Each structure stands twice: as C-alpha cells, then as structure tokens.
C-alpha cells in the first residue's frame, strides 16, 4: 500500500479530496474556490517537499477564540494556509486508511459517521429512559494530551506507515509556537484547531472505546464528550470508576462542571440534545446559550442604531439577517446551524417555539423601542417582510422533505 506521505504529492488524490469536500456540503463557497485554486496551481508541492526533506513546518500561531455558541474562550493553533491544506488532506487520508482501528461507539470526525448517528443510536435503545446515565467532559482535552504517550499509540496503530509516523512526531515534538509575534516554548498537546488533531484525539482514547464496546456497555464518545448508561446505580458507578482510572492513567482530567448523573426517567443531555420520556429536544444549555446570544446581539444592534442615527427597523432587519445565518442552512456559509445540527434528531418543536417567541420579542423591541404591548404594533407580517422565518415552520418543512 502506498504511504500517505507519498499520496500528498499526487494530483489525483487532491482531486479526490476536493470531490469529497464538495459532496459533504460543509464548505463555504469562498473555501471551495480557495481549495480548487490551491489544487489547480499545485501549491501543495513545496509543502510536501519540506516534509520529504525533513525541513519541517513553520511554527504554529497560537490564537484565543470564542467557543461555538458561547462567550467562553479557547486556545487553538493555526499553521500557514498552504500547510493547513496539506494537513487537511493528511487527516482525510489517515481517516480513510485507519478508520477500522476505531470502535463503533466513537462518533467524532469519522467519514460517513456523524453526531446524528450517536443521538439516533442512543435514543432508539429500548428502555433507555429507565436507565442510569453518566456524562462527562474531558478538561482541555486536545491541548493536554501527553505527546510522548500519544506517539506510542501512533507507533503501534500506524506501524505499517513509518513516514507518516515520523512526520507526526516532528510536528508534535516541535516545542515552539508564535504568540503575538514572538516565538515561545510551551506544551501544547495535539494542538486544538489543527486538522490532524481530530484524528489524534480519536486515537488517544480508542482503548477506552474498545473496553466499553467489548464489555457490552451502552457508551458513546464524541472526542472529549462521553456518555454511558447502566441498568443500576451500582453498575453505573463501576463504569464511572473505570472511566476515571483510564483518564487518570492517560494523564487527563475531567471537567467537574460538566459531570452529570441522571436516574431513570430523568432528562439526560449529550451533544446539545436532551432526552426524556421519548422526547428528543434541544438541551437546556444550548437553548439558554441561543437566548443569551440573541439578547447580546439585540443590545449591540440597539447601540449601533443609536450611534449611526438610523431607523429602528434597520436594526431589526440586521438582527434577522444575523440569526437566519446562525439558525438556517444557507448557500454562503455552511456552519453548524441549528437546522443542520438539531433538525435531523429532535422530535418536538417545544424549544424551537420558545426560541421563535424570544426572537420575535427582540425584533419587536428593536423595531419599536418599546417593551410594552405597543411593541406588538410591529406585526408578524412586517417581520416576514424583513426576511424573518420561524424555526417551527422550517422544522415542519424539513420533515416534509424527508417524506
């Protein structure tokens, strides 16, 4: 079999990668054009040459960004654009060649497997509502993985491809990063934000996935998010002790604030979705985050309107435009919108209806400046004229499209 590093300079492989990305429908139009031009110009060849000669990549840039749907910050690492594209192809090839080493209860960053598969599998288990559950999040997982321990696993699982093992070693053992224009040394694990970190995050805890699969435990992992179920509290506690042991031995720690136990009949949540008594809905945390985001944006737009001296209706229009992009599929941006993330798995409109009500309230306040009944003078029809669409209507259209 051809080594992965060799395939990085193969034009046909790059074309295959482009076709795969286009078929997935997750790339913005701008990114599609950028990748197509990168391939057409064969701009990957100088980068691959650096790998082949052992010259190494540039030092990654350390950045602090906001988490998705949150005001919290996280640290990510970014390589030069041309290096990043090569790392994306490398990751694609690693996933394609080595997916067989992973257990079926792992759902993160795998070709042909998605978060929806995890939710559908769990919620379709007979008697799931009568079971005990434990959910945990690994603290700073990507950036805290001990690199020497990871490289041992890389050497074992990827033993048939020495060149790719050597490249990954050189990438991860480089202690330098660029921060605010200065070169500094730091331990950075597998570097969240870099393409190959997703594959490595799957690999590092694959032993835990296989342990619970062999034990017949109802368990699912999505990168650093883990949930498992048991028929009794005693059985659950035994599984929890095993998780803690494995994570401790792996040099990792849990996030106590994201550790949750539920009993039979109680609501459990996983990957932004909640389940209780057969109802699959948006989790309370995800719901609250969206309301908070709407509230902050409305305040910001009100300040913007006052500063610019423009009509109130323009701030309402801007609010609608912003959240149409965040909530609904659109041809320009293919982010993790609500329609993409939630519609395929939820079976109720309860949270959607409440978000619709809240967004309409914010739109009316922006358009009228009133917090009283007078705000209702700005009617639903006027909102629709500005481009407003309800989540509930969009959800029912989604269901019709499935039939």
N, C-alpha and C positions, 0 to 999 in steps of 0.2 A: 504494500500500500504506500502511496506517495506521502512523504512527510508534509505536515501542514505548512511549515515554513516555505517549502518549495511552491506550494499552491498560491502563496501570497503574490507571486510574480506572474501568475497565469491569467491572461486577459479573460479567458472563458470562465474562470472561477469568479472573477469580479462581475462579469455579466450575469452569472447565475445569482450572485448576491444581490445585485440590483433588482432582478426579477422577483426575488424573494421579498425584498423590502417593499416593492410596489404592490405585490399581491397582499401583503399584510395590511395595507391601508393605514399605517400609523405615522407616515412621514408627511410633513408639510410639503406644499408644492415647491417652496424655496429649497428645502433639503433634497428633494428629488432631483431638481436641476443641478444642485451643487454636486451630488454624488455622480450623476451622469457625466458631468463635465470632468470630474476627477478621474473617472474611468477612461473616458474618451481621450484625455490628454496623457494617460498612463502616468499620472503624477505619483502613483504608488511605487514606481520602480526605484527612485532614490531612497525611499524609506526602507524598502526591502533590502536594498544594497547595504544600508547601515546595519541591518540585522545580520546579514550574511558575513559581514566583515568584523562583526563584534564591536562596532563603533558605539552602539548604544543609542537610546533615545535621549531627547532633551530632558531636563529636569521638569517634572510636572509642576503646574502652578496650583497653589493652594487657594481655595476660594470659600467664602462663607455665604450660603444662600438660604432662602426661606424654604421650609419643607412644603410639600404639596398640600394645598388646602389648609395651611397652618401659618401662624406667625412665628413659630419656632425656627431656629436656625440650625443648619448642619454644615459640616465641613466636607467639601468634595475636592477632588484633584482633577486637573484638566491638562491634557497634552496638546501640543500643536495640532492644528486642524488636520494636516496630512498624516500625522502619526495616529491621530484618533481614528481616522477612517481605516487605516491598516489594522488597528486594534479591534475595530468593529468586525472586519472580515475574519480576523483570527478567532474572535469569540464565536462567530457564526460557524466556523469550521470545527472548533472544539465541541460546540453543542451538537453538531451533526454527527461527528465521529464517536463521541464518548457518551452520548445520552443513555446508552444501555447500562452504564455503571450506576445509574440512579434508581432509587426505589420508586414505586408508583405513587407513594404518598407525598412526593415532593412536587410542588406546583409552580415554582418560581423560575422564570427565564428559561423555559424549555420550548423547543419548537413543537407546535401542534398541541400544546397544553397551556391552559390559562387559569386565571383566578376563578373564572366561572366554573371550570371543571371541579375545583375544590369545593366551592359552595354547593353545587348541584349534587356532588357525591355525598357530602355530609348531611344535607337536608333531606336526601332521599332514603337515608338509612331507617328501616322500620324501628320504631321505638326510640328514636334519637331524643325525643322530648322527655323521656323517662330516665335518661342517663345523667350522670355527673360529668362536669366538664372542668378543664383547667386550661387557661390561655396565658401565654407568657411571651414577652418580647425581649430579645437579647439586647443588652445595652451597647450602643455604638458598635454593632457587630462588625461591619466591614473594616473600620479603621482600628479595631482592637485585636484582630486575628493575629496570633503569633506567627510571623513569617516562616521561621525555621520548621515549626510543626506542620504548617501548610505544605511547605516544599517536600517534606517526607511523603505526604499523601500524593502530591503531584508526581513524584518519582515512582510511586507504586502504581497508581492508576493510569498514568500516561507513559508507562515504561517502554512501550513499543514506538515512541516518538521522541528520541533523545534531543533533537534540535529544538523542538518546542519547549521541552523541559528546561533546557539551558537558557532559552530566551526569557521564559517566565522568571527564572532565577535571577537573571541580570536585571530584569525590570523591577522585581520586588526587593532585591537586596540593595538597590541604589538608595542611600540614606538621604539624598539631597532633595529639597523642594524649593520652589521660588515663592516667596511671600512678600508682597508689597515691593517688588523689585530687588529683593535681597535673597541670596542663597543661604538656606539654613538646613541644619540636620534635624530630623525628627523621625520617630517611629510612626508609621502611617498604615500599618496593616496591609490590606489588599487595595487600598485607595478607592473609597466610595466615589462614584462619578466616572471612573474609568470603565470602558466597555467590558474588559476581561474580568473585572471584579465580580460580575454577576455569576459567571461560571464558577469562579473560585469559591464564592460564598456557598454555592450549591455543594461543591465538592467537600469543603472542610467539615461539614456536619453530616455527610452522607452515611457515616457509620450509625448515627442516631436514627436516621430514617429507616435504615435496614433493620436495626434492632427492633423497632416497634412493628415493622411490617412482618418480620418473622414471628414475633410474639402474638400476632393477630389482634393488635390494639388498633382501635379506631383513632387515627392520628393524621394530622396534616401539617406540613410546613411550607411557608412561603418566605424563603430567605431567612429573615430574623423573626418572623411571626410563627408561633407554634400553638396548636390546639390539640387536645386529646380528650377522649371520653372513656368512661368506665361504668359498669353496672352498679357498683357500690362505692361508697366513700373510701373504704379501706383499700380497694383495688386502685382507685384513683391516686390515693396518697403514695402507694407503692410506685406507680408510674412517675409521679412528680419527683420522688426521691431519685429515680433513675435519671430523669432529665437534669436535675441539679448536679448529680455526680458527673454525667457526661460533659456538661458545660464547664464545670469546675476543672476537670481534667484537661479540657481543651483550652484553658486559660481565658475563659469567657465569664461574663456575669450577666445576671438578669436585671431588667428594669423593674424594680418593685412597684412602681406606679402603674405598670401595665400588666401586672399579675392578677388574674381574676379566676375565682372559683364559682361555679353555679351548681345548684342541685336540681333534681327532677322537676320539670315544669317551669323552671326559671329561664329568663331570657339570657342567651349567650350571644356573643358577637365575635366575628372573625372577618378580617379584611374589609372593614367598613360596612358589613352586613350583619343584621341581627336575626335571630330565630327564636320563636316562642309559640308553642301550640299550633304548629303547622304554618304560621305566618312568617314569611321572609320579607324583611323590610330594611330600610337604611338604618344603620346603627345610630343610637342617640348621640354619640360623639361626632360622627360625620354630619348629622343633622345640625347639631349646635355649631359646628365649625362653619357650615354654609351660612347660617343665620348671622354669625359674627362677621363673616366676610361681607355679607350684604350690608350690614349695619355700618361697617367701617367705610365701605365704598360710597354709601349714601352720604355720610358725613363729609368725606373728601370731595365729592362732587358738589355738595352744597357750598363748601368753601371756595371751590374753583369757580362756581357760578357767581358768587358774591364778588370775588376778585376781578373777574372778567366783565362783570356787569351785563351778562347775557340773560335771556329769558329762562324762566324756571323749566319750561317744557324741554329745553335743550339738555338740562342735567338729567331729566327723566329719560330722555332718548339715549343719552350716554350710558346710563345705568342698564337699560335694557340691552344695549349692544354688548356691554361687558359680560353680562351674565348669560346671554344667548351663546356666547363663545365658550363659557365655562360649563354650561349645562347640556348643550346640544351639539350633535355632530355638525361639522361644517367643512367645506372643501379646502380651506386655507390652513387651519390648524388641526392636527389630529392628536390632541392631548387626551388625557384620561378624563373625558367628560362624563357627566352623570348618565347620559344615555348609553354610552359605551360600557361604563363600569357596572351600573346598577340594573338597567332595564332587563338584561338577559336573565337575571336571577331573582329579582323580587316578585312577589305575587300579591301585593297590596298597593293601594295608592295613598295610604294614610299619610306618610311622611311627605310624599310629593304634594298632596293637597295643602298641608300646613306650610310648606315652603312657598307654594304658589300664593297663599294668603299673605305671607310675610313679605314677599317681593312686591305684591300689589300695594301693600301698605306703604312700603318705602317709595315706590313710584309715585303714589298719590301725594305723599308728603313733599317729595322733590318738586312735583309739578305745581302744587298749590301753596306750599309753605305752611299748611295747616295740619294740626294734629287732631282736629276735631272732626265731627261729621261733615263739615264743609269740604273736607278732602275728597269726599265721595262725589263731589261735582265733577271731578276728573274721572270719567266713566271708564268702564272696561273696554268699550268700543274705541275710546280715544287711545287707550294703551295699545290696542291691536293696530291702530293706525301708525304707531311708532315702532311696530315690529314685535310687540310682546306676544309670546307663546306660553301657554301653561304646560307645566310638566305632566299634569294628568292627561291632557289631550294628546301630548306627544307619546305618552306611555301606551295609551289605547291604540294609537296609530301603529306603534311598534308591535303590539300584539296582533293587530290585523295583518301586518306584513309577514308575520310568522305563519299565519294560516294558509 
